[in-house]
Amino acid sequence: MSSNKLAEFQSQFARRADLIHLNNAGLAPISRVARDKIQYWAERYYQEGFWTDADYMADVLSSRQSLATLIGCQWDEIAWYQSAAGAVNQFAFSIGLKSGDEVVMWDQEYSSHLYPWKEACDQAGATLKVLKSEKNLATPTEKYLEALNEKTKVAAFSWVQFSSGARMDVEALIKECKKRGILVFIDIAQGLGIHPCKLWQWGADAVAGGSHKWLVSAVGVGYLAIRKDLALRMKPRLIGAYTYGTCDDPSDFACEPKRDATKFEPGSKQVLEITALGASCKMIHDIGVEVIEAEAVRLAQTLRLGLNAKGYQLLNPFGLDAISPMINFLPAHSDEMEKVTKILDNNKINYARRGGGIRLSTHAFNTDLEIAKVLDLL
Ligand SMILES: Cc1ncc(COP(=O)(O)O)c(C=O)c1O
């Protein structure tokens, strides 16, 4: 059963023999359903123009539903952005930070998550408390919990850290934050689509991410999922026709903003990218995130064990026990870094330099043959 499902997932990708994709935590190849959707809407716009109006709007709505299903929230708790940064900005600048408030984050958060919080705290006179990661980029839950106090307004962290794959005990963390009345904002860009998501069920207040990594869709869509009560009391950062209604509503200064998360979208949407993302989310959900996760983690573990046996140093916090598609490693001697990256470049194996090491990230469309080739070359 699960091998059929895995084959179904793998058949979604071009899987060219000349390119090895091991920077899937950066920019993954897009799925066939995502590509088909982009081609479909491009052709319909070309052929039919405005006559597509109701259909494309319906597809944007069904894409909202598909993303919401993966997250575990409802479609009207989703707002589209051009990138994850836009979603973080909306939340950080509108949550009502005041002088004396604290926001707690790790020092290894991705810049699109870290910088908006820094600016929002600076403008409000609040304090951004940045916690130093531990050895091998570990992010111990206890250290994060110790940093919370009566001034903490928001706990803002990544579900999965982008350089190292580090994770905390998020369920316990959310529980503690709820008990203390602290808001929980989670960057899920490195988790959604590759790990089963229970964050909403556990009580996260808002999550944000983007389209182009584990959701195997085109770059150019960010999303915010936000609880209904928070959306209702939060002011949109960007204002336009769609804050209040649609392009068909006459201007009227007495009009009221929408009451759900769609009020955060000021205008027309990037339909091709959003519907491609919706198609990918549906495909991932229908196949099963668990199936995809198991294969990506299996391939990463083969690579991790192989690199370890060859004397490379693993920088991941969980070392050989990681249940993660991400590997961060260093050559045994620091002067060999360039040699290693050259080998990867010359053989069209992509990777990213992150957190001081080399990050490789496997997806379920990678193959044992590819992993064996990488290990052989290194
Ligand atoms: C943790 C994390 N958040 C967000 C993003 C994407 O941010 P944006 O969509 O603003 O480029 C990335 C990677 O690009 C990431 O690794």
The ligand as an SDF file (V2000), in Angstrom:
LIG
                    3D

 16 16  0  0  0  0  0  0  0  0999 V2000
   12.3690   28.7510    8.0030 C   0  0  0  0  0  0  0  0  0  0  0  0
   12.0830   29.4940    6.7370 C   0  0  0  0  0  0  0  0  0  0  0  0
   11.0710   30.3850    6.7140 N   0  0  0  0  0  0  0  0  0  0  0  0
   10.7540   31.0610    5.5950 C   0  0  0  0  0  0  0  0  0  0  0  0
   11.4510   30.8460    4.4280 C   0  0  0  0  0  0  0  0  0  0  0  0
   11.0210   31.5810    3.1990 C   0  0  0  0  0  0  0  0  0  0  0  0
   10.8130   32.9440    3.4180 O   0  0  0  0  0  0  0  0  0  0  0  0
   10.2960   33.8810    2.2380 P   0  0  0  0  0  0  0  0  0  0  0  0
    9.1040   33.2000    1.6550 O   0  0  0  0  0  0  0  0  0  0  0  0
    9.9580   35.1420    2.8930 O   0  0  0  0  0  0  0  0  0  0  0  0
   11.3940   34.0020    1.2500 O   0  0  0  0  0  0  0  0  0  0  0  0
   12.5450   29.9670    4.4230 C   0  0  0  0  0  0  0  0  0  0  0  0
   13.3900   29.7120    3.2340 C   0  0  0  0  0  0  0  0  0  0  0  0
   13.4350   30.3110    2.2090 O   0  0  0  0  0  0  0  0  0  0  0  0
   12.8420   29.2550    5.5960 C   0  0  0  0  0  0  0  0  0  0  0  0
   13.8200   28.3530    5.6180 O   0  0  0  0  0  0  0  0  0  0  0  0
  1  2  1  0
  2  3  1  0
  2 15  2  0
  3  4  2  0
  4  5  1  0
  5  6  1  0
  5 12  2  0
  6  7  1  0
  7  8  1  0
  8  9  2  0
  8 10  1  0
  8 11  1  0
 12 13  1  0
 12 15  1  0
 13 14  2  0
 15 16  1  0
M  END
$$$$
